[in-house]
Amino acid sequence: MKQNTDFEPLLKCLNIIGSGASQVDLGKFTQNDWELIYENSTQQAIAPYLCYRLTKLEWIDQVPFEVREKLRERTLFSARNKIKIERETREVLSALNAADIPVIVLKGAHLAEIVYDEPALRPFDDVDLLVFRQDFLACDKALLELGYGPSRRNWIEHGLIESHHHIPRYLNKNFFSIEIHWTITNQSRAATIDPGRLWNRAQPARIAGVDVLVLSPEDLLLHLIVHTCINNLFVDGLRQLIDISETLELYKDDMDWEQVIQHSHEWGIGKCVYLTLYLTQDMLGTSVPDQVLESLKPEHVSPQVFTSAKEQIINHEPLSRNFARLWGSEEGHQKATTLLGRIFLSPGDMYRKYSVEPGTAGFYRSYLRRMKDLAIRYGGLTLGMLRGDQVHMTTIENENVLTDWLESG
């Protein structure tokens, strides 16, 4: 496991940048500190962002030459990749626009184009789009004509969309993927979000040279928080906190905090919003109004919740939440119930994974394939756990602490 002490230089560096501290503090970093900063910023996919911020503040000369050059190489690579991504994004959005399909651009493409100072500072390898459910077939047709596939029309026609917040992703020959959403979080998770209200509050924008819609600043902030905390339990690391930090910086004079608080309660995500904003302020030095944190703060927050969330961010070790639940269950019947639930998925989830239509003979045989897949995916991990793998044991403990806290009343 990556030790917290190895990660401290990067956190200190980001905190100095975010809080407006003096560049004199950077002079305290040793050569080894800067090597760790580069290593961890690369692992967290934020090296271009770090390089840009240091350059903009005119502090880049404080960085040792070798590290400085490696940071610049990462930035140039990201900039070159952004040209290809922008071309693919423009093609998709133009096609949907030509088909008169209203679109709200979500997450990466929105952030890169509007929130960050430079698009290359926010790498992404897919485009997430929110459309009306009645437009799914038209959207499917437009993507197929662009060479995206495989088609998932049957998944739409069988009414299986309720099982997930987006239909199976589309992929083209360049391995660029598109995810078509009908709402912004899995309906099985602890959040109640009315997509109709997101559309009512959406704002016009221009992404990759195409006129589209984006979420309002308040909905953008809450979507990023839901994705970071509820959907991913912080395992996507610092980049997602930086997304939130940059959003807060851009809209610091325009953010309607009363609306944020109100929607947090309406969506049932008050705990999630409090924890994520607190961590963004604590780890990055981002300014968050005290009254906002105070109004969202739950009655009881165990210190272990903060510790677990930070370790998730730092260790950046994705692990199936269901596996964590299974391994963390103390009672045998709980383990059995969880295991059966993971084998015998809903028809919608089985179709998503295996593309076999519900009700057919092949559909029922796919459950045998499901058992085999689980054995392949988790067999080695289970053996490692039995041998005392501390990395995954810690991740399991952290995920269960966060899940229990988020789901508790």
Secondary structure as UniProt FT lines:
FT   HELIX           4..19
FT   HELIX           23..28
FT   HELIX           31..43
FT   TURN            44..45
FT   HELIX           47..56
FT   TURN            57..58
FT   HELIX           60..62
FT   HELIX           65..98
FT   TURN            99..100
FT   STRAND          104..106
FT   HELIX           107..110
FT   HELIX           111..115
FT   HELIX           119..121
FT   STRAND          126..130
FT   HELIX           133..135
FT   HELIX           136..145
FT   TURN            146..147
FT   HELIX           153..157
FT   TURN            158..159
FT   HELIX           161..163
FT   STRAND          170..171
FT   TURN            173..174
FT   STRAND          177..181
FT   TURN            187..188
FT   HELIX           195..201
FT   STRAND          203..207
FT   TURN            208..209
FT   STRAND          210..214
FT   HELIX           217..225
FT   HELIX           226..231
FT   TURN            232..237
FT   HELIX           238..250
FT   TURN            251..254
FT   HELIX           257..267
FT   HELIX           270..284
FT   HELIX           290..296
FT   HELIX           303..315
FT   HELIX           321..328
FT   HELIX           332..343
FT   HELIX           347..354
FT   TURN            358..359
FT   HELIX           361..386
FT   TURN            387..388
FT   HELIX           390..407
//
